[in-house]
Amino acid sequence: MENGGNRSRRSSASEKAKEIEAINGIVSGKNVLITGGAAGLGHAFLNHFLKHGANKITILDIDANAGKRVEINVEKSYGEKKVHFIHADVSCHEQMIEAFEEASKWMNDIDIVVNNAGILDERRWEKEIAVNIGGMVCTALLALKYLSRDQLGHGGTLVNVSQHIDIRNTAQLPVYTATKHAIIGLSQSLAESYQYEKVGVRVITLCPGLTETALTVDSPNKLLSRVMKADFVKNLDQLSIQTPYVVAQGLMSILKSGASGSIWVIENGRTPYEVYIPNPRTLRRTYKNNFILVEPKVTRGRPIREVCDNTRTGLMSCV
Ligand SMILES: NC(=O)c1ccc[n+]([C@@H]2O[C@H](COP(=O)([O-])OP(=O)(O)OC[C@H]3O[C@@H](n4cnc5c(N)ncnc54)[C@H](O)[C@@H]3O)[C@@H](O)[C@H]2O)c1
């Protein structure tokens, strides 16, 4: 008679096979563009897209040597014309316009964009903002242009890479954290304004926890001040670090089932889970000892139409 262990192993293997089949159904034959695809998480995403049968993949990166190396390695395993490397800096608008044009010509169409390139360097915080916010905004807007049905595309998915939403362990990374949180705002607003039903683009936010990449390994030497290093390293020591592989694997499952506007966390090498942005009223702090803030007398605002004065500025006109 078959024992329970064998039976559950068999059923979990068949669940896994079903999951892989479902992911293949979503990814297979698709054309993908990944920013920062030459290393770290971006490179792991590339490998998973290849594994699940993507048609063509463009990786865009500022590191020309790494990008070329990846292109050659993929050619060896998957043959020519599978991966194309474009050397570009996401924070340079002109380069990105050209890069998207080149990518869409090479692949014919773009179906999925992973907006991933980012840096951590608090000492060069202007650059950090330029890449992590400027570069991501630029990539997201171009992605929408090439994916949206009302523009150049036929629908698709945009994944914006943020970071773990728990800010309790980010005290020594104020600028980096600000940039990654900006991406949640960007992503949520785009998901709302470019409605999926109208333009056919799903906008998904991915929030990875601590992951073993060059960005993490170098981070203790990229802080605003040297005095922060001891606390930073102590904080890191308390966290467990996951591999890029599990994050990429998690992204494949998210692509299978994530709705537009959804936000996903992948931490500690576990299965992704979805989070939502709570209504601020439910987070309102209440005070002990009957301490109550005295609220000012509420005066109702004027109607927005009146303030914008339709007749003078036409601000509220939709035509
Ligand atoms: N590693 C983590 O723990 C972690 C956690 C949460 C979120 N993230 C985010 O994941 C993304 C990828 O990070 P990673 O850990 O793989 O880093 P990484 O440094 O290993 O890889 C980043 C890649 O982006 C490229 N890149 C950097 N600046 C660029 C630019 N201006 N233009 C084009 N390409 C550029 C790099 O050359 C590199 O190939 C980032 O947005 C990062 O903020 C990382």
The ligand as an SDF file (V2000), in Angstrom:
LIG
                    3D

 44 48  0  0  0  0  0  0  0  0999 V2000
   19.4000   43.4750   -3.7910 N   0  0  0  0  0  0  0  0  0  0  0  0
   18.4170   43.7610   -2.9660 C   0  0  0  0  0  0  0  0  0  0  0  0
   18.4380   43.3990   -1.7770 O   0  0  0  0  0  0  0  0  0  0  0  0
   17.2350   44.5350   -3.4590 C   0  0  0  0  0  0  0  0  0  0  0  0
   16.0930   44.5810   -2.6280 C   0  0  0  0  0  0  0  0  0  0  0  0
   14.9880   45.2920   -3.0500 C   0  0  0  0  0  0  0  0  0  0  0  0
   15.0020   45.9290   -4.2770 C   0  0  0  0  0  0  0  0  0  0  0  0
   16.1220   45.8730   -5.0580 N   0  0  0  0  0  0  0  0  0  0  0  0
   16.0550   46.5960   -6.3440 C   0  0  0  0  0  0  0  0  0  0  0  0
   16.2410   45.6620   -7.3830 O   0  0  0  0  0  0  0  0  0  0  0  0
   16.8070   46.3110   -8.5210 C   0  0  0  0  0  0  0  0  0  0  0  0
   18.0150   45.5280   -9.0060 C   0  0  0  0  0  0  0  0  0  0  0  0
   18.9900   45.5560   -7.9850 O   0  0  0  0  0  0  0  0  0  0  0  0
   20.1220   44.4530   -7.8160 P   0  0  0  0  0  0  0  0  0  0  0  0
   20.1710   44.1190   -6.3820 O   0  0  0  0  0  0  0  0  0  0  0  0
   19.9490   43.3960   -8.8100 O   0  0  0  0  0  0  0  0  0  0  0  0
   21.3980   45.3580   -8.1340 O   0  0  0  0  0  0  0  0  0  0  0  0
   22.7180   45.0130   -8.9780 P   0  0  0  0  0  0  0  0  0  0  0  0
   23.6600   46.1130   -8.6740 O   0  0  0  0  0  0  0  0  0  0  0  0
   23.1450   43.6200   -8.7240 O   0  0  0  0  0  0  0  0  0  0  0  0
   22.2120   45.1000  -10.4940 O   0  0  0  0  0  0  0  0  0  0  0  0
   21.7290   46.2970  -11.0200 C   0  0  0  0  0  0  0  0  0  0  0  0
   21.9520   46.3230  -12.5260 C   0  0  0  0  0  0  0  0  0  0  0  0
   21.4750   47.5820  -12.9930 O   0  0  0  0  0  0  0  0  0  0  0  0
   22.4720   48.1730  -13.8240 C   0  0  0  0  0  0  0  0  0  0  0  0
   22.3830   49.6290  -13.7420 N   0  0  0  0  0  0  0  0  0  0  0  0
   22.7440   50.4310  -12.7100 C   0  0  0  0  0  0  0  0  0  0  0  0
   22.5630   51.7220  -13.0350 N   0  0  0  0  0  0  0  0  0  0  0  0
   22.0660   51.7380  -14.3000 C   0  0  0  0  0  0  0  0  0  0  0  0
   21.6690   52.7630  -15.1810 C   0  0  0  0  0  0  0  0  0  0  0  0
   21.7760   54.0500  -14.8390 N   0  0  0  0  0  0  0  0  0  0  0  0
   21.2000   52.4360  -16.4000 N   0  0  0  0  0  0  0  0  0  0  0  0
   21.1110   51.1350  -16.7710 C   0  0  0  0  0  0  0  0  0  0  0  0
   21.4770   50.1150  -15.9810 N   0  0  0  0  0  0  0  0  0  0  0  0
   21.9540   50.4090  -14.7570 C   0  0  0  0  0  0  0  0  0  0  0  0
   23.7970   47.6610  -13.2480 C   0  0  0  0  0  0  0  0  0  0  0  0
   24.8580   47.7820  -14.2040 O   0  0  0  0  0  0  0  0  0  0  0  0
   23.4380   46.2280  -12.9130 C   0  0  0  0  0  0  0  0  0  0  0  0
   23.5980   45.3810  -14.0300 O   0  0  0  0  0  0  0  0  0  0  0  0
   17.1190   47.7320   -8.0710 C   0  0  0  0  0  0  0  0  0  0  0  0
   16.0920   48.5920   -8.5060 O   0  0  0  0  0  0  0  0  0  0  0  0
   17.1320   47.6370   -6.5620 C   0  0  0  0  0  0  0  0  0  0  0  0
   16.8100   48.8680   -5.9500 O   0  0  0  0  0  0  0  0  0  0  0  0
   17.2200   45.1940   -4.6940 C   0  0  0  0  0  0  0  0  0  0  0  0
  1  2  1  0
  2  3  2  0
  2  4  1  0
  4  5  1  0
  4 44  2  0
  5  6  2  0
  6  7  1  0
  7  8  2  0
  8  9  1  0
  8 44  1  0
  9 10  1  0
  9 42  1  0
 10 11  1  0
 11 12  1  0
 11 40  1  0
 12 13  1  0
 13 14  1  0
 14 15  2  0
 14 16  1  0
 14 17  1  0
 17 18  1  0
 18 19  2  0
 18 20  1  0
 18 21  1  0
 21 22  1  0
 22 23  1  0
 23 24  1  0
 23 38  1  0
 24 25  1  0
 25 26  1  0
 25 36  1  0
 26 27  1  0
 26 35  1  0
 27 28  2  0
 28 29  1  0
 29 30  1  0
 29 35  2  0
 30 31  1  0
 30 32  2  0
 32 33  1  0
 33 34  2  0
 34 35  1  0
 36 37  1  0
 36 38  1  0
 38 39  1  0
 40 41  1  0
 40 42  1  0
 42 43  1  0
M  CHG  2   8   1  16  -1
M  END
$$$$
